[in-house]
Amino acid sequence: MGSFTHFNEQGRAKMVDISDKEETIRTAIARSGVIVNKDIYDSIQKGTMKKGDVLAVAQVAGVMAAKNTSQWIPMCHPLALSGVDIHFEWEAKEEYKLHIEVQVKTKGSTGVEMEALTAASATALTVYDMCKALDKGMVIMATYLAEKTGGKNGDYIRKE
């Protein structure tokens, strides 16, 4: 199987051995979002959603998802995260878009891109779950890695 590091000598998937990799500070920023209707936007802004504070619950869900990524994604290593921070920003023009940005940090031998992406996805899904009684037509926007730092492959910044 040559240079593919996620396969063993039998061609089967394996979790990569990272014991020889250098420990460095590693960060990742992932983004996602949800497009909602005016009623949902107003309810979230006023804090009148029947299930509670949508953004507070979504934020906790995102942190929990980051911490548990290795339980969701089979080849991810369990990591001791040193920080997870989730920010929300509304764009209320023709549509009501909730932008989600997740920042994850650790000091370790492997990156935190999957943790940031998982957290962004779980945050968006939680917003959907909390609001679906008002409108099942919400749209979860693209989820993507915006940037990462640390590790032997160096830094990455997405060109928007």
N, C-alpha and C positions, 0 to 999 in steps of 0.2 A: 504493500500500500504506500510505499515511498514516503513522501514528505507530509502526509496527512497525520497530524499529531493526535487526532481524536479516534484513531483506529488502532487496535492491537495487531499482533502478527497474524491473527486469523481473519482480519478484516472486520472485526466487530467493534462497535463503539466502546470507548473507554473514557474515563475522566482523566484528563492530562495530569501528570505528576509535576507539581510546581515547586517541589522541595528545593531545587537548585536555583530558582529564580530569586533575584534580589528584591528585598523588601523596600518599597518606596511609597511615598505619599501618592495616592491615586484618587482622582476625582472624576466624576461624570455628571453631565447635565443632559437630561432628557426632557422633551416637551410633548404635550398632547393637548387635547381640548375637547369641548363639547359645545355644539350649537343647540340652543334651546329657543323656545318661543317666548313671547313677551310675558305671558302669565307666569312661567317658571322663573324667568329673570326677576320679575317683580317679587315673587314669593321668596326667592333666595335673598334678595336685597332687603326685604322687610322682615325676614326671619319667621315667615308664617307657614313654611312647609310642614305638613302634618307629621312627617317622620323626624323632624327636628332640624338642627343646624346643619345644612347640607355640606357646607365647606369644611366645618369642623370634623364631621364624620368622615368625609372624603380624605381629609388630611391625615387622620389617624389610620385609615385604611391604606393609604399610600406608604406611610412609615412601616406599618406591619408587613406590607408586601415586599418592601425593600429588604427587611430583616429576614424574610422567609423565602427569598428567591430560589435558593438551592433546593427547596422542597417542591417548587413548581417546575423548574427547568432542570432536567435530569443530569446534565454534565457540568452544572455550575458548582463551584466549591462553596461550602458554607464560609461566610466571612464575618469577621468582627467589624462592624461598621462603626466609624467614629462620628458620623453625622449624617442626618437625612433632613433636608429642608425643602418644603413645598410652598410655592408661591402661586397665587391666583391673580389674574388680571382680566377684567371685563373689556370687551370691545362691543359697544352697543351702537351700531350704525344701522344698516339695512337688516342685519341679522344680529342676534345676541350670542356672542361667542365668549365662552369662558376659556381663557388660555391657562394652561397648567405648566409650571416649570418645576422640575425636581432636581435637586443637587444632592449627590451622595459622595461621601468621602471615607477613605480608610487608609491605613498604613499596612501594606501587605504585599504578597507575591503575585497577585492577580488583580485585574481591573474590576471596576464596579459599574461597567456599562449596563450589564443585564439587570442589576439591582435598580438602577435609575429608570430603565425602560419598563421594568415590571411595576415599579412604584407609580410611574406616570399612567400606565394602563389601568392599574387598580383604582387610582384616584378618579380617572374618567369614568370607569365602570360604576364606581360608587355613586358619583353624581347622577348617572343614568338611573341606577336602582332607586335612589332617594326621590327621584322626580317622575318616574314612569307612570305614576297614577294620573298625572296631569296630561302627559303627552308621550306616547311611545314612539313618536316620530323624531325624537332627538337624534342628532348625528354625532358620533364620536369621530373627532378629527384625526388626522395623521399623527402617529406616535413615532418619534425619531430621536436619535442621539444628536444633540447639538454640539457637544464637545466632550473631550476627555483629556486627562493629563496623567503622566506617570507611565512607568513600564518601559520595556526595551523598545517597543515600537514608537515611542514618543507621543507627542501631543496630536490631537485631532480637533479641528474646528470645521464644522459644516459650513459650506458656502450657501447662504440662503438665497 
